[in-house]
């Protein structure tokens, strides 16, 4: 139904990773280093490995760190962040990456500052969208959980209203106050990529589909209804998060198997158990 992709988030970006993608049948990759690893990205090698192993460099996740100086919605950090992001957008575009994923804010954000933070985020996004356009790329604004900006379709729609070229990255496990199907229906014509993972509706979890409570067939049908034709891109680490128990680490083969089970509406293979201790 869709090309199967996997983010490098939580993984070492190296030739072996590209080889594992190819051997399993994963065809697209999102480059997503840890926040302190962006200066060490070897763009030339990434491009060479992508070509050698026939992996499409689908998207580039711009840095995010909730409590850091990287934030486009704060008056004291937005100019510095925009300049930094422009440098990365250019470097990504130079190796053929057309979609840049962005967080509109860090957190926490108090209710009394929310409107002002949205205002600055919109101004920042408008400028970044124009810069990306000049470099044959687009900015995809990700829906985010809790008090972050973009926590529902209303806020995402407001954020992307400032530039026609702004798009949406639909993260399936970030919506804590809105049904994901409703979000798709309201933003669908602007969704250009996904971050696929499951959760318990209490907080983001980044579990493998089938380990949480999402109705995956409803999600797939909603995406089909709005004409989504991008990648089915998982944003899940190989290692097990502290909120769940797995018998082993995940592999690239597990993601491909999971996707095919979802696409064919077959029972989902689950080899994990919830933890007895409750995690927020």
C-alpha positions in Angstrom: 0.0 0.0 0.0 2.8 2.4 0.9 6.6 2.4 0.8 7.9 1.2 4.1 10.3 3.6 5.9 12.1 3.9 9.1 13.6 6.8 11.0 17.2 6.7 12.2 16.1 8.0 15.5 17.8 6.0 18.3 20.1 4.3 15.7 23.7 4.7 14.5 23.8 6.2 11.0 26.3 4.0 9.3 26.7 1.8 6.2 25.4 -1.3 8.1 22.1 0.5 8.8 21.6 1.1 5.1 22.5 -2.5 4.4 19.9 -3.7 7.0 17.2 -1.5 5.4 17.9 -3.0 2.0 18.0 -6.6 3.1 14.7 -6.3 5.0 12.8 -4.4 2.2 12.7 -1.0 3.9 13.1 1.5 1.0 13.0 5.0 2.6 14.8 6.6 5.4 14.4 9.6 7.6 17.6 11.1 8.9 17.1 11.9 12.5 20.2 12.1 14.7 20.4 12.9 18.4 20.4 16.7 19.0 24.2 16.7 19.7 25.1 14.7 16.6 24.1 17.1 13.8 27.6 18.6 13.5 29.0 15.1 12.9 26.6 14.2 10.0 28.6 13.0 7.0 26.3 14.1 4.3 28.6 12.8 1.5 28.7 9.3 2.9 24.9 9.2 3.6 24.3 10.1 -0.1 26.8 7.4 -1.3 25.3 4.8 1.0 21.7 5.7 -0.1 22.7 5.3 -3.7 24.6 2.1 -3.1 21.8 0.3 -1.2 18.9 1.9 -3.1 17.5 3.7 -0.1 15.5 6.9 -0.7 16.5 9.7 1.6 12.9 10.6 2.3 13.0 13.3 5.1 15.3 15.1 7.5 14.2 15.7 11.0 15.5 19.1 12.2 16.9 19.2 15.7 14.5 19.3 18.7 15.2 19.4 22.4 12.2 20.4 24.6 14.2 22.3 27.2 17.0 23.7 25.1 17.9 26.8 23.1 16.5 25.2 19.9 13.0 26.7 19.6 11.3 28.7 16.8 8.5 30.0 19.1 10.5 31.9 21.7 11.6 35.5 21.2 15.1 34.9 22.6 15.9 31.8 20.6 13.9 31.9 17.3 16.5 33.9 15.3 19.4 31.7 16.2 17.3 28.6 15.7 16.1 29.8 12.2 19.7 30.4 11.1 20.7 27.0 12.3 17.8 25.3 10.6 18.4 27.1 7.3 22.0 25.7 7.3 20.6 22.2 7.8 17.9 22.5 5.3 20.5 23.5 2.7 22.8 20.6 3.6 19.9 18.1 3.4 18.6 19.6 0.1 22.1 19.3 -1.4 21.9 15.5 -1.0 18.4 15.3 -2.3 16.2 15.4 0.8 13.0 17.3 0.0 11.1 17.1 3.3 12.3 18.7 6.6 10.4 17.8 9.7 10.1 20.5 12.3 8.8 20.9 15.9 7.0 24.2 16.3 8.1 24.5 20.0 9.6 22.8 23.0 7.8 22.6 26.3 6.3 23.3 28.8 4.1 26.1 27.5 1.8 27.9 30.0 -1.7 28.7 28.8 -1.1 32.5 29.3 1.8 32.4 26.8 0.4 30.1 24.2 -1.0 32.7 21.8 2.3 34.7 21.8 4.3 31.5 21.2 2.0 30.5 18.3 2.5 34.0 16.8 6.3 33.7 16.9 6.2 30.1 15.6 4.1 31.2 12.6 6.5 34.0 11.8 9.4 31.5 12.0 7.6 28.9 9.9 6.7 31.4 7.2 10.4 32.3 6.8 11.6 28.7 6.9 9.0 27.7 4.3 10.2 30.3 1.9 13.9 29.4 2.5 13.0 25.7 1.9 11.2 26.5 -1.3 14.3 28.2 -2.7 16.2 25.0 -2.0 13.6 22.7 -3.6 12.4 21.4 -0.2 9.3 21.7 2.0 8.8 22.1 5.8 6.5 19.5 7.4 5.1 20.6 10.7 4.7 17.7 13.2 1.8 17.3 15.5 3.1 17.2 19.1 1.9 16.1 22.5 1.1 17.7 25.8 1.6 21.5 26.0 3.7 21.7 22.8 2.4 23.8 19.9 0.5 21.8 17.3 -1.2 19.4 19.7 -4.3 19.1 17.6 -5.6 19.8 14.1 -6.8 23.3 15.0 -3.4 24.4 16.1 -1.6 22.6 13.2 -4.0 24.3 10.7 -3.2 27.7 12.4 0.5 27.1 12.3 0.6 26.1 8.6 -1.8 28.9 7.5 1.0 31.4 7.0 2.5 29.8 3.9 0.9 27.7 1.2 4.0 25.4 1.0 3.9 24.4 4.7 3.0 20.7 5.0 2.2 18.3 7.9 4.1 15.4 9.4 1.4 13.2 10.9 2.8 11.5 14.1 0.3 8.8 15.0 1.2 8.6 18.7 1.3 12.3 19.6 -2.4 13.2 19.7 -3.6 13.2 23.3 -6.8 15.3 22.9 -8.0 14.4 19.4 -8.9 11.2 17.6 -6.1 10.5 15.0 -8.8 9.8 12.3 -10.4 13.2 12.9 -6.9 14.8 12.7 -6.3 13.1 9.3 -9.7 14.3 8.0 -9.0 17.9 8.9 -5.4 18.1 7.7 -5.2 15.4 5.1 -4.5 17.4 2.0 -1.4 18.8 3.7 0.0 15.6 5.1 3.2 14.6 3.2 4.8 12.1 5.6 4.2 10.1 8.7 5.8 9.0 12.0 4.2 5.7 12.7 4.0 4.2 16.2 1.4 3.1 18.8 0.5 4.4 22.2 -2.0 4.1 25.1 -3.8 7.5 24.6 -2.2 8.6 27.9 1.2 9.8 26.6 3.4 9.3 23.6 5.0 5.8 23.7 6.6 5.1 20.3 5.5 1.4 20.6 5.2 -0.9 17.6 1.7 -0.9 16.1 -0.3 -3.6 17.9 1.3 -2.9 21.3 -1.0 0.1 22.0 -4.6 1.1 21.4 -4.7 2.7 18.0 -7.3 1.4 15.5 -4.8 0.9 12.6 -7.3 0.0 10.0 -9.3 3.2 10.7 -6.0 5.2 10.4 -5.2 3.5 7.1 -8.6 4.0 5.7 -8.6 7.7 6.7 -5.2 8.2 5.0 -6.5 6.5 1.9 -9.6 8.6 1.9 -7.6 11.9 1.9 -5.4 10.6 -0.9 -2.2 10.2 1.1 0.5 8.7 -1.1 3.7 9.2 1.0 5.8 6.7 3.0 4.6 4.6 5.9 7.5 5.6 8.1 8.1 4.2 11.5 9.7 6.4 14.2 10.6 3.6 16.7 13.9 2.6 18.2 15.2 -1.0 18.0 15.7 -1.0 21.8 12.8 -1.5 24.1 11.4 1.7 25.9 11.0 1.6 29.6 7.2 1.6 29.3 6.9 -1.9 27.9 8.6 -5.3 28.0 9.8 -7.1 24.9 11.5 -10.5 24.6 14.1 -8.9 22.4 15.1 -5.8 20.5 13.3 -5.0 17.3 14.9 -5.6 13.9 14.3 -4.1 10.4 12.5 -7.3 9.5 10.0 -6.7 12.3 9.0 -3.3 10.8 8.5 -4.8 7.4 6.4 -7.7 8.8 4.3 -5.3 10.9 3.6 -3.0 7.9 2.6 -5.9 5.7 0.2 -7.3 8.4 -1.4 -3.8 8.7 -1.6 -3.3 4.9 -3.2 -6.8 4.5 -5.4 -6.4 7.5 -4.0 -9.5 9.1 -3.6 -10.2 12.9 -0.6 -8.2 14.2 2.3 -10.1 15.6 3.0 -8.9 19.2 5.8 -10.2 21.4 5.6 -7.7 24.2 3.8 -7.1 27.5 2.8 -4.0 29.3 4.7 -3.2 32.5 2.9 -3.5 35.8 4.2 -0.1 36.9 2.2 2.8 35.4 4.3 5.3 33.4 3.1 8.8 32.5 
